[in-house]
Amino acid sequence: MKLKLALAGAGLFGEEHLRVMSRMADVEIAGIADVNAKAAESAAQRYGALDWGTDIIAQLDRRKTDGLIIATPGQTHVPIAKQALERGIPVLVEKPMAMTAAEAATLVEREALSQAFILPGHVLRFSKPHRLIADIVGSGGIGRLLSLTARRYRDDSHALRYPDIDPIMMTMIHDIDLALWMAGAPVHEVLALRNPAHEQRAQTVVTARDRNGAAWTLATAWTFALDAAPPDRLEIVGERGGIDFETGAYLRQYGAKVREIDLAREEPDDPLYTEVAYFADRIRSGRPPETVTAKDAHAGLLIAEAALASLSQGGIVKLPG
Ligand SMILES: NC(=O)c1ccc[n+]([C@@H]2O[C@H](COP(=O)([O-])OP(=O)(O)OC[C@H]3O[C@@H](n4cnc5c(N)ncnc54)[C@H](O)[C@@H]3O)[C@@H](O)[C@H]2O)c1
């Protein structure tokens, strides 16, 4: 029997999820809900959804749904996810899972009380080259981690399209999650700088030190012209080597083992497909996610929140623990 997946939020990224679901032979699009009725109806027609409407909860109550993908704005993630969990429906919640760490903690609690699970949409956990980097670091291939530097630059339309969400919560949350995953340690202290200050169309640089002493430097900019942002990069230095990575271009390992992978010659990475397939697989098997969990998303939000506090009050913010 086909798995019945529903979607809340038929915007830009909801469309990406629909494209992915429509490529899966064992998945049926049970319903699409968007507060913008036209967006929901048009997406339902294009993707042959069984149902559509403006209220996702009403839809969950009237139509059998095996899983829900939440691709609405961040402010709505927690209330929708809670309602789905209460109905025993597993959720794939786009990032940021919640707008505050406290909200994320309540979601973790609700998940513990529910038959269902949460898969946070930290899509890079499902990316092949990122998984290889995590394996190299995790297996000690470059020795103890000394530093991790990541950049993720986007065009300045983001500043207009997402006026209600900080670039740290929207874009840098990917790198915070990557750093937590690769470094495997929570953060001790954070300093965030933004230029121009108090603007969305700005560059933000966050420096953090984790509890193993590794230094993180994460940079996000929503300043580039459309289609003119430089590619995402990740650089990791260990005590016995390092890794350089550029999305779609190369992955280089230095140290006892030296290698270079020309990513342009590899099969294209399809992390969103892998993420949704994993969601479907976990629903079918009834096993909760391990690749990334609501607790991981909560840990990332604690760091994001500390970075936001550093921006607003200035100076270094120490995290408890
Ligand atoms: N994983 C990634 O790389 C990635 C990339 C882009 C966006 N996202 C995430 O996806 C989500 C959506 O982003 P987007 O760029 O598609 O935004 P968008 O504004 O294009 O789309 C959001 C849609 O949600 C609808 N909506 C708002 N409130 C709703 C509600 N309560 N119920 C149903 N629909 C509602 C809006 O009408 C809109 O159509 C965000 O959480 C964003 O952070 C993730």
The ligand as an SDF file (V2000), in Angstrom:
LIG
                    3D

 44 48  0  0  0  0  0  0  0  0999 V2000
   15.9730   22.7490    4.2390 N   0  0  0  0  0  0  0  0  0  0  0  0
   16.2320   23.7900    3.4750 C   0  0  0  0  0  0  0  0  0  0  0  0
   17.2850   23.8940    2.8670 O   0  0  0  0  0  0  0  0  0  0  0  0
   15.1780   24.8690    3.3350 C   0  0  0  0  0  0  0  0  0  0  0  0
   15.2610   25.7940    2.2910 C   0  0  0  0  0  0  0  0  0  0  0  0
   14.2660   26.7770    2.2030 C   0  0  0  0  0  0  0  0  0  0  0  0
   13.2520   26.8310    3.1410 C   0  0  0  0  0  0  0  0  0  0  0  0
   13.2360   25.9190    4.1550 N   0  0  0  0  0  0  0  0  0  0  0  0
   12.1860   25.9860    5.1920 C   0  0  0  0  0  0  0  0  0  0  0  0
   10.9340   25.6690    4.6110 O   0  0  0  0  0  0  0  0  0  0  0  0
    9.9050   26.4530    5.2330 C   0  0  0  0  0  0  0  0  0  0  0  0
    9.1350   27.2160    4.1750 C   0  0  0  0  0  0  0  0  0  0  0  0
   10.0190   28.0950    3.5110 O   0  0  0  0  0  0  0  0  0  0  0  0
    9.6370   28.6820    2.0700 P   0  0  0  0  0  0  0  0  0  0  0  0
   10.8600   29.2670    1.5230 O   0  0  0  0  0  0  0  0  0  0  0  0
    8.9010   27.6680    1.2780 O   0  0  0  0  0  0  0  0  0  0  0  0
    8.6230   29.8530    2.4740 O   0  0  0  0  0  0  0  0  0  0  0  0
    7.4180   30.3980    1.6110 P   0  0  0  0  0  0  0  0  0  0  0  0
    7.0250   31.6750    2.2670 O   0  0  0  0  0  0  0  0  0  0  0  0
    7.7380   30.3620    0.1680 O   0  0  0  0  0  0  0  0  0  0  0  0
    6.2370   29.3120    1.8570 O   0  0  0  0  0  0  0  0  0  0  0  0
    5.5750   29.1450    3.0650 C   0  0  0  0  0  0  0  0  0  0  0  0
    4.1090   28.7790    2.7480 C   0  0  0  0  0  0  0  0  0  0  0  0
    3.4620   28.4310    3.9680 O   0  0  0  0  0  0  0  0  0  0  0  0
    2.1380   28.9860    3.9410 C   0  0  0  0  0  0  0  0  0  0  0  0
    1.6510   29.0730    5.3200 N   0  0  0  0  0  0  0  0  0  0  0  0
    1.9110   30.0140    6.2790 C   0  0  0  0  0  0  0  0  0  0  0  0
    1.3320   29.6830    7.4400 N   0  0  0  0  0  0  0  0  0  0  0  0
    0.6820   28.5000    7.2300 C   0  0  0  0  0  0  0  0  0  0  0  0
   -0.1070   27.6380    8.0600 C   0  0  0  0  0  0  0  0  0  0  0  0
   -0.3280   27.9220    9.3410 N   0  0  0  0  0  0  0  0  0  0  0  0
   -0.6440   26.5220    7.4980 N   0  0  0  0  0  0  0  0  0  0  0  0
   -0.4390   26.2300    6.1950 C   0  0  0  0  0  0  0  0  0  0  0  0
    0.3190   27.0030    5.3620 N   0  0  0  0  0  0  0  0  0  0  0  0
    0.8670   28.1180    5.8800 C   0  0  0  0  0  0  0  0  0  0  0  0
    2.3100   30.3200    3.2170 C   0  0  0  0  0  0  0  0  0  0  0  0
    1.0840   30.7800    2.6990 O   0  0  0  0  0  0  0  0  0  0  0  0
    3.3270   29.9370    2.1420 C   0  0  0  0  0  0  0  0  0  0  0  0
    2.6790   29.4880    0.9620 O   0  0  0  0  0  0  0  0  0  0  0  0
   10.6040   27.3520    6.2540 C   0  0  0  0  0  0  0  0  0  0  0  0
   10.5490   26.7540    7.5180 O   0  0  0  0  0  0  0  0  0  0  0  0
   12.0430   27.3830    5.7720 C   0  0  0  0  0  0  0  0  0  0  0  0
   12.9760   27.6150    6.8020 O   0  0  0  0  0  0  0  0  0  0  0  0
   14.1480   24.9350    4.2460 C   0  0  0  0  0  0  0  0  0  0  0  0
  1  2  1  0
  2  3  2  0
  2  4  1  0
  4  5  1  0
  4 44  2  0
  5  6  2  0
  6  7  1  0
  7  8  2  0
  8  9  1  0
  8 44  1  0
  9 10  1  0
  9 42  1  0
 10 11  1  0
 11 12  1  0
 11 40  1  0
 12 13  1  0
 13 14  1  0
 14 15  2  0
 14 16  1  0
 14 17  1  0
 17 18  1  0
 18 19  2  0
 18 20  1  0
 18 21  1  0
 21 22  1  0
 22 23  1  0
 23 24  1  0
 23 38  1  0
 24 25  1  0
 25 26  1  0
 25 36  1  0
 26 27  1  0
 26 35  1  0
 27 28  2  0
 28 29  1  0
 29 30  1  0
 29 35  2  0
 30 31  1  0
 30 32  2  0
 32 33  1  0
 33 34  2  0
 34 35  1  0
 36 37  1  0
 36 38  1  0
 38 39  1  0
 40 41  1  0
 40 42  1  0
 42 43  1  0
M  CHG  2   8   1  16  -1
M  END
$$$$
